[in-house]
């Protein structure tokens, strides 16, 4: 910026670094003596106190001018009326008081134009401090570049303040970018800035950024301590990045650092927590080899690691080793092993250890009892937990955690009244429910569908003592929404905004899902748009849920676009994303895309879960790739995923549809042997499959087994059996089956009547079929095209041409499109009833629509026309008949 005027150059001297106007005589600033060297304008000038007071008054005067209004000519005029030109110490004093960066920068530039001199380093650092106070980090690069051109560097205090402000604002990534910006201009960020930021990044799992900063410190020549190495190693180990942590350990050793007990304890704890127990054991033994004796933290960490992976015997052995060498029991170790016994369900051993602790003169604390109560709650042993709760009062006073554990346990067990009593007892003990207590009660009441009670607890919260947090709102919003009270849920969401809480992706996910579930998809879409407008970042779970809702609402293309948006937002679709996409496309009739999507999952490295396997298997079956589905079923079992009723149902249905019934039945028997609870859908698939190939006996056996297992066949199951009997022309059995459906109060549909009408017509029981037709009409069931066609053809063939023709006209009037079979049947019926010209008119209409005319139909019509002496029409029909004959001859010859 300082070089923006024409005619300016950068001059660097051993005494001072400034930017001067080349058109003026090069002189040192008047506030320097010839041999003063580089000095600070904020340091005392060694003049009398009167002069200092004058500077203070001048600063006050300038600040009062700047506060009067936005920068403009009036402010500039007021500043220009000052008695003397602004001196560096005056500028620094003003900048230190500024709370508006834009105003501070305007003043900063104004001073440059008035003095025609560059600012001193301290003034620039004061400006940086204004940036820190006002968090105007987007202006940092401009100022740093200017300082770089002038040969200045940010002071250590300014650098540390800038980083500290970012860290306190919970923006460690922005702090990292600031340090990289300083490095870009070859500045040397302060040592404390690095250590502060590394500490902040360790709490947000940004180990790669921490390692980058550590290496930068080494490049700059800073002495990196063992503590910093330990911090970064801990971060990598906590993230489960074992190789990176070990590599850093090797680097530390190559720098001649000797691991201390703190580092060993960190390694044992972190590596153990991510499941690397053998590695934790290695560190435990290695430290002893290097002459470092394990302390209480070491033993307790190792015992906790062993308990977590159910290696309880080793944990007990280590505990006994520790206990023997100590005169006073280690409370932490006792608590850890008591918790380990409780997690393993060995409560007698846990109680015994409590008594042993007492015998050694160490009264167990509330932590030990809370550990046992927690484990009893996980095992559902509520009565025993209440007994221990009353016993613990002899040794330790229950705290808020104790009461919360009990309340949670009782709520999970459905004992909501008992939970309320414990809450009242907590108040009597002088402990008031905190937000965790309320959250437990609200969450459990919502899950128990006691929404009014949950709302009552929420409304009764004492906002002065216990304020609802985001989790409280989220639990109640989700509870109300899940049970259909979406408007109440949305009103609570608005209350959440009014109370200053920022809804996260979880809240928006719940609202979207529940609006769609209630059939209000437009409101669901509005919630998503509102989330985007408010700047809330969606997570992958939200996208997966939203996509699932959209597909279920029938918006296939919107579902596709959401899958692409997942990738556009920087997320990698997971197994759930693909499962939702495949399932949605299969339901929409795009099962043929399953193959491509499945291999996209494989290439991306997605680990398929049960839901993903089920979706892909169903897609393969629906697209005819049954062999591939069968292979995937075997792969699923080999990967340790137990196939569900959905898995077996998809493959059995797929096999049954391609007549591989023996394989389908073997899979059916395998599912039963695996203890899978089979449903009506699987039985229906087999009944349909066996029935279609005429294996009626097997179909009946499957139906009998279904009934014996206490399942109720639905209308589809009955229709499958009924259709099989009709196709086998077992019409009497079909009528018995039809009556059974009625006896079991099955809701008969138009398919049921169409099947039985078709069956009766096939055996020429047309009058009986017409009775069923009339019954169907009385039930308010609308016949479909097949039913109309069957009935019309049947009546025509029976000679009941008037009814057949009337039904035919009614069918067309209702918007039905007659097929070839119907038209041919009516033409034949009219011809047989001596209505030759009516038959001929329909003949012409049928030809114009492109329907096929049967040979028999032409013969019957031709005969009727000759009898009626309609010779011209007969000639046309004869010509059509000859064309049909030629076509059939050519086809046979070919």
C-alpha positions in Angstrom: 0.0 0.0 0.0 2.9 2.3 0.9 4.2 1.9 -2.7 0.8 2.8 -4.3 1.9 6.4 -4.9 4.2 7.1 -7.8 7.7 8.1 -6.8 8.0 6.1 -3.6 10.9 3.7 -2.9 11.8 1.5 0.0 14.9 2.5 1.9 16.4 0.3 4.5 19.2 1.6 6.8 21.0 0.1 9.7 19.4 2.7 11.9 15.8 2.4 10.8 13.5 0.9 8.2 11.1 3.4 6.6 9.4 4.2 3.3 10.1 7.7 2.1 8.9 9.9 -0.8 11.8 10.1 -3.3 10.9 13.7 -4.2 11.8 14.8 -0.7 15.1 15.0 1.0 16.0 11.8 2.8 16.0 12.6 6.5 15.5 10.5 9.6 12.2 11.1 11.3 12.3 14.1 13.6 11.5 12.0 16.6 14.8 10.2 16.3 18.3 11.4 17.2 21.1 10.7 14.8 22.4 7.8 16.8 19.2 6.6 18.5 18.9 3.4 16.5 15.6 1.5 16.2 13.4 2.7 19.0 9.8 2.2 20.1 7.4 5.1 20.0 5.5 3.8 22.9 8.4 3.8 25.2 8.8 6.7 27.5 10.6 9.7 25.9 12.5 10.5 29.1 10.8 13.9 29.2 8.9 15.3 32.0 5.5 14.1 33.1 3.9 17.2 31.7 4.7 16.1 28.2 3.2 12.6 28.9 0.0 14.2 30.1 -0.2 16.3 27.0 0.1 13.2 24.8 -2.7 11.6 26.9 -4.9 14.6 26.4 -4.2 14.6 22.6 -5.2 10.9 22.4 -8.4 11.7 24.2 -9.2 14.5 21.9 -8.6 12.5 18.7 -10.7 9.6 20.1 -13.6 11.9 20.9 -13.5 13.3 17.3 -13.5 9.8 15.8 -16.4 8.7 18.0 -18.6 11.6 16.8 -19.5 10.0 13.5 -18.5 8.0 10.4 -15.4 9.0 8.6 -15.9 11.9 6.3 -14.9 15.6 5.6 -16.2 16.8 9.0 -14.0 14.4 10.9 -11.0 15.1 8.7 -11.5 18.9 9.2 -11.7 18.4 12.9 -8.5 16.4 13.0 -6.7 18.9 10.8 -7.4 21.6 13.3 -5.1 19.9 15.8 -2.2 22.1 17.0 0.6 19.8 15.8 1.1 16.9 13.3 0.2 13.5 14.8 3.3 11.9 16.3 3.9 8.1 16.4 3.2 7.8 20.1 -0.1 9.7 19.5 -1.1 7.3 16.6 -0.3 4.3 18.7 -2.3 5.6 21.7 -5.3 6.2 19.5 -5.1 2.8 17.7 -4.9 1.0 21.1 -8.3 2.5 22.0 -10.1 1.8 18.7 -12.9 -0.8 18.5 -13.8 -0.1 14.8 -11.2 -1.5 12.4 -12.5 0.5 9.3 -12.4 3.7 11.3 -8.9 2.8 12.7 -7.6 2.1 9.1 -9.1 5.4 7.8 -7.3 7.3 10.6 -4.1 5.3 9.9 -4.2 6.3 6.2 -5.0 9.9 7.1 -1.9 10.2 9.3 0.2 9.0 6.4 -1.1 11.7 4.1 -0.7 14.4 6.7 2.9 13.5 7.8 4.0 12.1 4.4 6.0 9.5 6.4 5.6 5.8 6.8 4.3 4.5 10.1 6.6 2.9 12.6 6.5 -0.9 13.4 4.7 -0.3 16.7 1.9 1.5 14.9 1.5 -1.4 12.5 1.4 -3.8 15.5 -1.2 -1.6 17.2 -3.3 -1.9 14.0 -2.9 -5.7 14.1 -4.2 -5.6 17.6 -7.3 -3.7 16.3 -7.8 -6.6 13.8 -7.6 -9.0 16.6 -10.1 -7.1 18.8 -12.6 -6.6 15.9 -11.9 -10.1 14.3 -11.4 -8.5 10.9 -9.1 -11.3 9.8 -10.1 -10.8 6.1 -8.0 -7.6 6.2 -4.9 -9.3 7.6 -3.2 -10.1 4.3 -3.3 -6.5 3.1 -1.6 -5.2 6.3 1.0 -8.1 6.5 2.0 -7.5 2.9 2.4 -3.8 3.6 4.6 -4.6 6.6 6.6 -7.0 4.6 7.4 -4.4 1.9 8.4 -1.9 4.7 10.7 -4.5 6.3 8.7 -4.8 9.5 7.6 -8.0 11.3 4.6 -8.5 13.6 5.6 -8.4 17.2 5.3 -11.5 19.4 2.5 -10.0 21.4 0.5 -9.1 18.3 1.0 -12.5 16.8 0.0 -14.3 20.0 -3.1 -12.1 20.4 -4.3 -12.8 16.9 -4.0 -16.6 17.4 -5.5 -16.5 20.9 -8.6 -14.6 19.6 -9.2 -17.2 16.9 -8.7 -20.0 19.4 -11.1 -18.4 21.9 -13.6 -18.0 19.1 -13.3 -21.8 18.4 -11.9 -21.2 15.0 -8.5 -23.0 15.1 -8.5 -23.6 11.4 -8.6 -19.8 10.8 -5.8 -19.5 13.3 -3.8 -22.0 11.2 -4.4 -20.0 8.1 -3.2 -16.8 9.8 0.1 -18.5 10.7 0.4 -19.8 7.1 -0.2 -16.2 5.9 2.6 -15.0 8.1 4.9 -17.7 6.8 4.0 -16.6 3.2 5.5 -13.2 3.9 8.6 -14.9 5.6 7.6 -13.7 9.1 8.6 -15.7 12.1 5.4 -16.3 14.2 5.9 -16.3 17.9 6.8 -19.5 19.7 3.7 -19.1 22.0 1.5 -18.7 19.0 2.5 -22.1 17.8 2.1 -23.8 21.1 -1.3 -22.2 21.8 -2.6 -23.3 18.4 -1.2 -26.9 18.7 -3.0 -27.2 22.0 -6.3 -25.9 20.5 -6.0 -28.2 17.5 -5.5 -31.2 19.8 -9.0 -30.9 21.1 -10.7 -30.8 17.7 -8.9 -33.8 16.1 -6.8 -32.0 13.6 -3.6 -34.0 14.0 -2.3 -33.3 10.4 -2.4 -29.5 11.0 -0.6 -30.1 14.4 2.2 -32.0 12.7 2.6 -29.3 10.1 3.0 -26.7 12.8 5.5 -28.9 14.7 7.6 -29.2 11.6 7.4 -25.5 10.9 8.7 -24.8 14.4 11.7 -27.0 13.7 12.4 -25.3 10.4 12.3 -21.9 12.2 14.9 -23.1 14.7 12.5 -23.2 17.7 13.4 -25.8 20.4 10.5 -28.3 20.3 9.9 -29.8 23.7 9.0 -33.3 24.6 5.6 -32.0 25.8 4.8 -30.8 22.2 5.8 -34.2 20.7 3.6 -35.9 23.4 0.6 -33.6 22.5 0.8 -34.5 18.8 1.4 -38.2 19.3 -1.7 -38.3 21.6 -3.8 -36.6 18.8 -2.7 -39.2 16.2 -3.3 -42.1 18.7 -6.7 -40.9 19.7 -7.8 -40.8 16.0 -6.6 -44.4 15.6 -3.8 -43.4 13.3 -1.3 -45.8 14.8 1.3 -45.7 12.0 1.5 -41.9 12.1 1.8 -41.9 15.9 4.6 -44.5 15.8 6.4 -42.6 13.0 6.4 -39.5 15.1 7.7 -41.4 18.1 10.6 -42.6 15.9 11.2 -39.0 14.8 11.2 -37.9 18.4 13.8 -40.5 19.3 16.0 -39.5 16.3 16.0 -35.9 17.8 17.6 -37.4 20.9 14.5 -37.0 23.1 14.0 -39.6 25.8 10.4 -40.6 26.5 9.3 -39.8 30.0 6.5 -41.4 32.1 4.0 -38.8 30.8 4.6 -39.9 27.2 4.4 -43.6 28.1 1.2 -43.1 30.0 -0.3 -41.2 27.0 0.7 -44.0 24.6 -0.7 -46.7 26.9 -4.0 -44.9 27.3 -4.5 -43.7 23.7 -3.3 -46.9 21.9 -5.4 -49.0 24.3 -8.5 -47.0 23.7 -8.4 -47.5 19.9 -8.0 -51.3 20.5 -4.2 -51.7 20.1 -3.9 -53.5 23.4 -0.7 -55.4 22.5 0.9 -52.1 21.6 -0.2 -50.7 25.0 1.4 -53.8 26.7 4.6 -53.2 24.7 4.9 -49.6 26.0 4.1 -50.8 29.6 7.0 -53.2 29.5 9.3 -50.9 27.5 9.1 -48.2 30.1 10.3 -50.6 32.8 13.2 -51.6 30.6 14.3 -48.0 30.4 14.2 -47.7 34.2 10.9 -45.7 34.4 8.7 -47.2 37.1 5.0 -47.3 36.4 2.9 -44.9 38.5 -0.8 -44.9 39.5 -1.8 -43.5 36.1 0.1 -46.1 34.3 -1.4 -49.0 36.1 -4.9 -47.6 36.1 -4.7 -46.8 32.3 -3.5 -50.4 31.6 -6.2 -51.9 33.8 -8.8 -49.9 32.0 -7.6 -50.9 28.6 -7.6 -54.6 29.5 -11.1 -54.3 31.0 -12.4 -52.6 27.9 -11.4 -55.6 25.7 -12.7 -58.2 28.2 -9.2 -59.4 29.2 -10.4 -59.3 32.8 -8.0 -61.9 34.1 -4.9 -59.9 33.0 -6.5 -56.8 34.4 -7.0 -58.5 37.8 -3.4 -59.8 37.7 -2.0 -56.3 37.1 -4.2 -54.8 39.8 -3.0 -57.4 42.3 0.6 -56.6 41.4 0.0 -52.9 42.0 -2.0 -53.4 45.2 0.8 -55.5 46.7 3.5 -52.8 46.3 1.3 -50.0 47.8 0.6 -49.3 51.4 -2.4 -47.1 50.6 -5.0 -48.4 48.0 -5.1 -46.5 44.7 -8.7 -45.3 44.6 -8.6 -44.8 40.8 -7.4 -48.4 40.2 -10.1 -49.8 42.5 -12.8 -47.8 40.7 -11.5 -48.9 37.3 -11.5 -52.6 38.2 -14.9 -52.3 39.9 -16.3 -50.8 36.7 -14.5 -53.6 34.7 -16.2 -56.3 36.9 -19.6 -54.5 36.5 -19.2 -54.3 32.7 -18.5 -58.0 32.6 -21.6 -58.7 34.7 -19.5 -60.0 37.6 -21.2 -58.0 40.3 -20.3 -60.3 43.2 -16.6 -59.7 42.5 -17.3 -56.0 42.2 -19.0 -55.9 45.6 -16.2 -58.0 47.1 -13.7 -55.4 45.8 -15.7 -52.7 47.5 -15.5 -54.5 50.8 -11.8 -55.1 50.4 -11.3 -51.4 49.8 -13.2 -50.7 53.1 -11.1 -53.3 55.0 -7.9 -51.4 53.9 -9.3 -48.3 55.5 -10.3 -46.6 52.3 -14.0 -45.8 52.1 -15.3 -46.2 48.6 -16.3 -42.9 47.0 -19.3 -42.0 45.0 -17.4 -42.7 41.7 -17.1 -46.4 42.6 -20.8 -46.7 43.4 -21.8 -44.7 40.3 -19.7 -47.2 38.2 -21.6 -50.1 39.7 -25.0 -48.5 39.2 -24.2 -47.7 35.6 -23.3 -51.3 34.9 -26.4 -52.6 36.7 -28.4 -50.2 34.5 -26.9 -51.6 31.3 -27.7 -55.1 32.4 -31.3 -54.1 33.3 -30.9 -55.1 37.0 -33.1 -52.3 38.3 -34.1 -53.7 41.7 -30.5 -54.6 42.5 -29.4 -51.1 41.5 -32.0 -49.6 43.9 -30.6 -51.8 46.7 -27.1 -50.6 46.1 -28.3 -47.0 45.9 -29.7 -47.3 49.5 -26.5 -49.1 50.7 -24.1 -46.5 49.3 -25.6 -43.8 51.5 -23.6 -45.3 54.4 -20.3 -44.6 52.6 -20.9 -41.8 50.2 -23.5 -39.2 49.5 -25.2 -39.6 46.1 -24.5 -36.8 43.7 -26.2 -35.5 40.6 -24.6 -38.2 38.4 -26.0 -40.9 40.8 -29.5 -39.6 40.5 -29.3 -39.2 36.8 -28.0 -42.8 36.4 -31.0 -44.0 38.4 -33.5 -41.9 36.6 -32.2 -43.0 33.2 -32.3 -46.7 34.3 -35.9 -46.4 35.6 -37.1 -44.6 32.5 -35.5 -47.2 30.2 -37.3 -49.9 32.2 -40.6 -48.0 31.7 -40.9 -47.2 35.4 -41.6 -43.5 34.9 -43.4 -43.0 38.2 -40.4 -44.4 40.1 -38.2 -42.1 38.1 -40.3 -39.1 39.1 -40.0 -40.2 42.8 -36.2 -40.4 42.5 -36.2 -36.9 41.0 -38.2 -35.6 44.0 -35.8 -37.4 46.3 -33.0 -35.6 44.6 -34.6 -32.2 45.4 -35.1 -33.3 49.1 -31.4 -34.1 49.2 -30.7 -30.5 48.3 -29.7 -31.4 44.7 -31.7 -29.7 41.9 -32.2 -31.5 38.6 -29.7 -30.2 36.0 -30.2 -30.1 32.3 -28.9 -33.7 32.0 -31.7 -34.9 34.3 -34.3 -33.0 32.3 -32.9 -34.3 29.0 -33.1 -37.9 30.3 -36.7 -37.5 31.4 -37.8 -35.7 28.2 -36.1 -38.2 25.9 -37.5 -41.3 27.7 -41.0 -39.9 28.0 -41.0 -39.1 24.3 -39.9 -42.7 23.5 -42.7 -44.0 25.8 -45.2 -41.8 23.8 -46.0 -39.7 26.9 -45.6 -36.5 25.1 -47.8 -34.3 27.3 -45.7 -35.3 30.3 -42.5 -34.5 28.4 -43.8 -31.1 27.4 -44.9 -30.5 31.0 -41.4 -31.1 32.3 -39.9 -28.9 29.6 -42.4 -26.1 30.5 -41.7 -26.4 34.2 -38.0 -26.0 33.9 -36.7 -23.2 36.1 -34.8 -21.1 33.6 -32.9 -19.4 36.3 -31.4 -22.6 37.6 -31.6 -25.0 34.6 -31.8 -23.7 31.1 -32.8 -26.1 28.2 -29.9 -26.8 25.9 -29.9 -27.8 22.2 -30.3 -31.5 23.2 -33.4 -30.8 25.2 -35.0 -29.0 22.2 -33.9 -31.7 19.8 -35.3 -34.6 21.9 -38.7 -32.9 22.3 -38.9 -31.7 18.6 -38.1 -35.3 17.4 -40.5 -36.9 19.9 -43.4 -34.6 18.9 -42.6 -35.1 15.2 -42.3 -38.9 15.3 -45.8 -39.1 16.8 -47.4 -36.9 14.2 -47.4 -33.6 16.1 -45.3 -31.9 13.5 -46.9 -28.4 13.9 -46.1 -28.6 17.7 -42.5 -29.7 16.8 -42.2 -26.7 14.4 -43.4 -24.3 17.0 -40.8 -25.6 19.5 -38.2 -25.2 16.8 -39.2 -21.5 16.6 -38.9 -21.3 20.4 -35.5 -22.7 20.1 -34.5 -19.9 17.7 -36.0 -17.3 20.0 -34.0 -18.6 23.0 -30.8 -18.1 21.1 -29.9 -21.7 20.4 -28.7 -22.5 16.9 -30.4 -25.6 15.4 -27.9 -28.2 14.1 -28.3 -30.8 11.3 -29.9 -33.2 13.8 -32.9 -30.9 14.4 -33.4 -30.2 10.7 -33.1 -33.9 9.9 -35.9 -34.7 12.4 -38.1 -31.9 11.0 -37.6 -33.0 7.4 -38.2 -36.7 8.1 -41.3 -36.1 10.2 -42.9 -33.7 7.8 -42.5 -36.2 4.9 -43.7 -39.0 7.2 -46.9 -37.0 7.8 -47.5 -36.6 4.1 -46.4 -33.0 4.0 -43.6 -33.2 1.6 -43.7 -29.5 0.5 -43.2 -28.5 4.2 -40.3 -30.9 4.3 -38.7 -29.2 1.3 -39.2 -25.8 2.9 -37.4 -27.0 6.0 -34.4 -28.0 3.9 -34.4 -24.6 2.2 -34.6 -22.8 5.6 -31.6 -24.8 6.8 -29.6 -23.7 3.8 -30.7 -20.1 4.3 -29.7 -20.1 7.9 -26.2 -21.3 7.0 -26.5 -24.6 8.8 -24.1 -27.1 7.3 -25.9 -30.4 6.5 -24.2 -33.6 7.4 -24.3 -37.0 5.5 -27.0 -38.3 7.8 -29.3 -35.4 6.8 -28.7 -36.0 3.1 -29.3 -39.7 3.4 -32.5 -39.1 5.4 -33.8 -36.4 3.0 -33.0 -38.6 0.0 -34.9 -41.5 1.5 -37.9 -39.3 2.2 -37.9 -37.9 -1.3 -37.7 -41.4 -2.9 -40.6 -42.6 -0.7 -42.6 -39.6 -1.8 -42.2 -40.7 -5.4 -39.8 -37.9 -6.4 -37.3 -40.1 -8.2 -35.4 -37.4 -10.1 -35.1 -35.2 -7.0 -33.7 -38.3 -5.2 -31.1 -38.7 -7.9 -30.1 -35.0 -7.7 -29.7 -35.2 -3.9 -27.3 -38.1 -4.4 -25.2 -35.9 -6.7 -25.5 -33.0 -4.2 -23.9 -35.2 -1.5 -20.8 -35.3 -3.7 -21.0 -31.6 -4.6 -21.0 -30.7 -0.9 -17.7 -32.5 -0.4 -19.1 -35.6 1.2 -18.3 -39.2 0.1 -21.5 -41.2 -0.2 -21.4 -44.1 2.2 -23.1 -47.6 2.2 -26.3 -46.0 3.5 -26.3 -43.4 0.7 -26.0 -46.1 -2.0 -28.6 -48.3 -0.2 -31.2 -45.5 -0.2 -30.4 -44.7 -3.9 -30.6 -48.3 -5.0 -33.8 -49.0 -3.0 -35.5 -45.9 -4.3 -34.6 -46.6 -7.9 -35.7 -50.2 -7.6 -39.1 -49.1 -6.3 -39.4 -46.6 -9.1 -38.8 -49.3 -11.7 -35.1 -48.7 -12.4 -33.7 -51.9 -11.0 -31.5 -52.3 -14.1 -29.2 -49.5 -12.7 -28.4 -51.7 -9.6 -25.4 -53.3 -11.3 -23.7 -50.1 -12.1 -24.3 -48.6 -8.7 -23.1 -51.7 -6.9 -19.7 -51.6 -8.7 -19.4 -47.8 -8.0 -19.8 -48.7 -4.3 -17.1 -51.4 -4.6 -14.7 -49.0 -6.4 -15.2 -46.3 -3.7 -14.3 -48.9 -1.0 -17.7 -48.8 0.7 -18.1 -51.5 3.4 -21.5 -52.9 2.8 -23.8 -53.4 5.8 -26.9 -55.5 6.0 -29.1 -52.8 4.7 -26.8 -52.2 1.7 -26.7 -55.9 0.9 -30.5 -56.1 1.1 -30.9 -53.2 -1.3 -28.4 -54.5 -3.8 -29.7 -58.1 -3.7 -33.3 -56.9 -4.2 -32.2 -54.7 -7.1 -30.4 -57.7 -8.8 -33.5 -59.9 -8.3 -35.8 -57.2 -9.7 -33.6 -56.7 -12.8 -33.4 -60.5 -13.5 -29.8 -61.0 -12.2 -30.8 -63.7 -9.8 -27.5 -65.6 -10.0 -25.7 -62.4 -9.0 -28.1 -61.9 -6.1 -27.5 -65.5 -5.0 -23.7 -65.0 -5.0 -24.1 -61.8 -3.1 -26.2 -63.6 -0.5 -23.3 -66.1 0.0 -20.8 -63.2 0.2 -22.9 -61.5 2.8 -22.8 -64.6 5.0 -19.1 -65.0 4.5 -18.5 -61.4 5.7 -20.4 -62.1 8.9 -23.6 -60.4 8.1 -26.7 -62.5 9.0 -29.2 -62.4 6.2 -32.6 -61.1 7.3 -36.1 -61.9 6.3 -35.8 -59.2 3.6 -32.7 -60.8 2.2 -34.2 -64.3 1.9 -37.5 -62.8 0.7 -35.8 -61.0 -2.2 -33.9 -64.1 -3.4 -36.7 -66.6 -2.9 -39.1 -64.3 -4.9 -36.5 -63.9 -7.6 -35.9 -67.6 -7.9 -39.7 -68.4 -7.9 -40.3 -65.9 -10.7 -37.9 -67.7 -13.0 -39.3 -71.2 -12.1 -36.3 -72.2 -10.0 -38.6 -73.4 -7.3 -36.5 -76.2 -5.8 -33.7 -73.8 -5.1 -36.2 -71.3 -3.7 -37.7 -73.9 -1.4 -34.1 -75.0 -0.2 -33.4 -71.4 0.6 -36.8 -71.2 2.4 -35.8 -74.2 4.6 -32.3 -72.6 5.2 -34.0 -69.4 6.5 -36.2 -71.5 8.9 -33.1 -73.4 10.1 -31.3 -70.1 10.8 -34.2 -69.0 13.0 -35.3 -66.2 10.6 -38.9 -65.3 11.4 -40.5 -65.7 8.0 -43.4 -63.4 6.9 -46.4 -63.7 4.6 -44.5 -62.2 1.7 -42.1 -65.1 1.5 -44.9 -67.7 1.7 -46.9 -65.8 -1.0 -43.8 -65.9 -3.3 -43.6 -69.7 -3.0 -47.4 -70.2 -3.4 -47.4 -68.0 -6.5 -44.3 -69.8 -8.0 -45.6 -73.3 -7.4 -49.1 -72.4 -8.5 -47.9 -70.9 -11.9 -46.2 -74.2 -12.9 -49.1 -76.3 -11.9 -47.6 -77.7 -8.7 -50.9 -77.2 -6.8 -50.1 -79.7 -4.0 -46.9 -77.9 -3.0 -48.8 -74.6 -3.1 -51.4 -76.0 -0.8 -48.8 -77.3 1.6 -47.1 -73.9 1.8 -50.5 -72.3 2.6 -51.1 -74.9 5.3 -47.7 -74.2 6.9 -48.4 -70.4 6.8 -51.7 -70.9 8.7 -50.1 -73.3 11.2 -47.4 -70.7 12.0 -50.1 -68.3 13.1 -49.8 -66.0 10.1 -52.8 -64.5 8.3 -52.7 -64.8 4.5 -53.4 -61.5 2.8 -55.5 -61.0 -0.3 -52.4 -61.3 -2.5 -51.6 -64.7 -1.0 -55.1 -66.0 -1.6 -55.2 -64.6 -5.1 -52.0 -66.5 -5.9 -53.6 -69.8 -4.8 -56.9 -68.9 -6.5 -55.1 -68.1 -9.8 -53.2 -71.4 -9.7 -56.4 -73.4 -9.3 -58.1 -71.5 -12.2 -55.1 -72.1 -14.5 -55.3 -75.8 -13.6 -59.1 -75.6 -14.4 -59.8 -76.8 -10.8 -62.8 -74.5 -10.8 -64.6 -76.3 -8.0 -61.5 -76.0 -5.8 -61.2 -72.4 -6.8 -64.8 -71.7 -5.6 -64.0 -73.4 -2.3 -60.9 -71.2 -2.0 -63.0 -68.1 -2.8 -65.5 -69.0 0.0 -62.5 -69.5 2.4 -61.4 -66.0 1.7 -64.9 -64.7 2.6 -65.0 -66.9 5.7 -61.7 -65.4 6.9 -63.0 -61.8 6.3 -60.3 -61.3 3.7 -60.8 -58.0 1.8 -61.6 -59.2 -1.7 -60.3 -56.9 -4.5 -61.0 -56.6 -8.2 -58.2 -59.0 -9.0 -59.9 -61.7 -6.9 -63.2 -61.3 -8.9 -61.3 -61.1 -12.2 -59.6 -64.4 -11.5 -62.8 -66.3 -10.5 -64.8 -64.7 -13.4 -62.1 -65.8 -15.9 -62.0 -69.3 -14.4 -65.8 -69.7 -14.8 -65.7 -68.4 -18.3 -63.0 -70.8 -19.2 -65.2 -73.7 -18.3 -68.1 -72.0 -20.0 -70.1 -71.3 -16.8 -71.0 -67.8 -18.2 -74.1 -67.3 -16.2 -72.3 -68.1 -12.9 -69.5 -65.7 -14.0 -72.1 -63.0 -14.5 -73.4 -63.5 -11.0 -69.9 -62.8 -9.6 -69.7 -59.8 -11.9 -72.9 -58.4 -10.4 -71.6 -59.1 -6.9 -68.4 -57.3 -7.6 -70.3 -54.2 -8.8 -72.4 -54.3 -5.6 -69.2 -54.2 -3.5 -68.2 -51.0 -5.2 -65.2 -52.7 -6.9 -64.2 -51.2 -10.2 -63.6 -53.9 -12.8 -60.3 -53.6 -14.7 -59.7 -54.2 -18.4 -59.1 -57.9 -17.9 -62.3 -58.3 -16.0 -64.3 -56.5 -18.7 -62.7 -58.5 -21.5 -63.3 -61.8 -19.8 -66.9 -61.1 -19.0 -67.7 -59.6 -22.4 -66.1 -62.5 -24.2 -67.9 -65.0 -21.9 -71.3 -63.5 -22.5 -70.8 -63.2 -26.2 -69.7 -66.9 -26.5 -72.8 -67.9 -24.4 -75.0 -66.1 -26.9 -76.0 -63.4 -24.6 -75.2 -60.8 -27.1 -77.4 -58.0 -25.8 -75.7 -58.0 -22.3 -72.3 -58.5 -23.9 -72.7 -55.6 -26.3 -74.2 -53.4 -23.5 -71.2 -54.2 -21.3 -68.9 -53.5 -24.2 -70.4 -50.0 -24.7 -70.2 -49.3 -21.0 -66.6 -50.3 -21.0 -65.7 -47.9 -23.8 -67.8 -45.1 -22.2 -65.8 -45.4 -18.9 -62.6 -44.8 -20.9 -61.6 -48.4 -21.3 -59.7 -49.5 -24.4 -60.9 -52.9 -25.6 -58.2 -55.4 -26.7 -58.2 -57.7 -29.7 -59.8 -60.6 -27.8 -62.7 -58.6 -26.7 -63.4 -57.1 -30.1 -63.2 -60.5 -31.8 -65.6 -62.1 -29.2 -68.2 -59.3 -29.7 -67.9 -59.6 -33.5 -68.5 -63.3 -33.4 -71.4 -62.9 -30.9 -73.2 -60.2 -33.1 -72.6 -62.4 -36.2 -74.2 -65.4 -34.5 -77.2 -63.3 -33.4 -77.8 -62.3 -37.0 -76.7 -58.7 -36.5 -74.3 -58.8 -39.5 -74.0 -55.1 -40.1 -73.4 -54.3 -36.4 -70.7 -56.9 -36.5 -69.3 -55.5 -39.7 -69.1 -51.9 -38.2 -67.1 -53.2 -35.2 -65.0 -55.2 -37.6 -64.0 -52.0 -39.5 -63.4 -50.1 -36.2 -61.2 -52.9 -34.9 -59.1 -52.9 -38.1 -58.6 -49.2 -38.0 -57.3 -49.4 -34.4 -54.7 -51.9 -35.5 -56.1 -54.9 -33.6 -55.6 -58.4 -34.9 -58.7 -60.0 -36.5 -58.8 -63.8 -35.9 -59.5 -66.2 -38.8 -62.5 -67.7 -37.0 -64.0 -64.2 -36.6 -63.7 -63.6 -40.3 -65.3 -66.9 -41.2 -68.3 -66.3 -38.8 -68.8 -62.7 -40.0 -68.5 -63.7 -43.7 -71.2 -66.4 -43.2 -73.5 -63.8 -41.4 -73.0 -61.2 -44.2 -73.9 -63.8 -46.9 -77.0 -64.7 -45.1 -78.0 -61.1 -44.8 -77.1 -60.6 -48.5 -74.6 -57.9 -47.7 -72.4 -58.9 -50.6 -70.2 -55.8 -50.8 -69.2 -56.1 -47.2 -68.8 -59.8 -47.6 -66.3 -59.2 -50.4 -64.2 -56.9 -48.1 -64.2 -59.5 -45.3 -63.3 -62.2 -47.8 -60.3 -60.2 -49.0 -59.1 -59.7 -45.4 -59.5 -63.4 -44.8 -57.3 -64.2 -47.9 -54.7 -61.7 -46.6 -54.6 -63.5 -43.2 -54.3 -66.9 -44.9 -51.4 -65.7 -47.1 -49.7 -64.2 -44.1 -50.0 -67.4 -42.0 -48.7 -69.4 -45.0 -45.7 -67.2 -45.5 -44.9 -67.3 -41.8 -45.0 -71.1 -41.8 -42.9 -71.4 -45.0 -40.3 -69.0 -43.5 
